[in-house]
Amino acid sequence: HVFSHKTFALAGAEARAAGEDARAAELFMEAAGAARKIGFAHHVALGYELAGRALADAGQVEGAREMLAASRDAYEGWGARAKVADIDEALAELSG
């Protein structure tokens, strides 16, 4: 389904708003995977970024790093240099 990535992202945002950061991260990862299947690179990057930020807030630092690194790679492949710099900053903050 062409819009399934958006359905997952919306559900992730709802989970995040409810304070369910780990569940939100799962849904954002699903959104990224669904976006990858249909070739929406910018939505892949955003899904991984949102998953990483949710995991960071849930205290799952290693998972957050993994998702943010995947997001960085996706943004870089898309040519979004400003977002790459933003993700680099977030990764540095996670490293201490």
C-alpha positions in Angstrom: 0.0 0.0 0.0 1.4 3.3 -1.1 0.4 5.2 2.1 1.3 2.5 4.7 4.4 4.4 5.7 2.2 7.4 6.6 -0.1 5.2 8.6 2.8 3.8 10.6 4.2 7.3 11.1 0.9 8.7 12.4 0.5 5.8 14.8 4.1 6.4 16.0 3.3 10.1 16.6 0.2 9.1 18.6 2.3 6.6 20.6 4.9 9.3 21.2 2.3 11.8 22.4 1.0 9.2 24.8 4.5 8.8 26.3 5.0 5.3 24.7 8.4 6.0 23.3 9.5 2.4 22.7 6.3 1.6 20.9 6.6 4.8 18.9 10.1 3.8 17.8 8.8 0.5 16.6 6.1 2.2 14.5 8.6 4.7 13.1 10.9 1.8 12.1 7.9 0.2 10.4 7.2 3.5 8.6 10.8 3.7 7.4 10.7 0.1 6.1 7.4 0.7 4.3 8.8 3.9 2.8 11.9 2.0 1.6 9.8 -0.5 -0.2 8.2 2.2 -2.4 11.4 4.2 -2.8 10.5 7.3 -0.7 14.1 8.0 0.6 13.1 11.2 2.5 10.4 9.3 4.4 12.9 6.5 5.2 15.3 9.1 6.7 12.6 10.7 8.7 11.2 7.4 10.0 14.6 6.4 11.3 15.3 9.8 12.7 12.0 9.8 14.6 12.7 6.2 15.8 16.1 7.2 17.0 14.8 10.3 18.9 12.1 8.2 20.5 14.6 5.5 21.6 16.9 8.2 23.0 14.0 9.5 25.1 13.2 5.9 26.2 16.8 5.6 27.5 17.7 3.1 24.8 20.9 4.8 23.7 22.4 2.0 21.6 19.2 1.6 19.6 19.0 5.4 19.3 22.5 5.5 17.9 21.7 2.8 15.4 18.5 4.4 14.1 20.1 7.9 13.9 23.0 6.5 12.0 20.6 4.8 9.6 18.8 8.1 9.3 22.0 10.0 8.6 22.9 7.5 5.8 19.5 8.0 4.3 19.6 11.8 4.5 23.1 11.7 3.0 21.9 9.5 0.1 19.1 12.0 -0.5 21.5 14.9 -0.5 20.1 16.6 2.6 23.3 18.1 4.0 21.7 20.2 6.7 19.9 17.2 8.1 23.1 15.2 8.0 24.7 17.9 10.2 21.7 17.9 12.5 21.9 14.1 12.9 25.7 14.3 13.5 25.0 16.7 16.3 22.4 14.4 17.8 24.8 11.5 17.6 27.5 13.5 19.3 25.1 14.4 22.2 24.3 10.7 22.6 28.0 10.0 22.9 28.3 12.2 25.9 
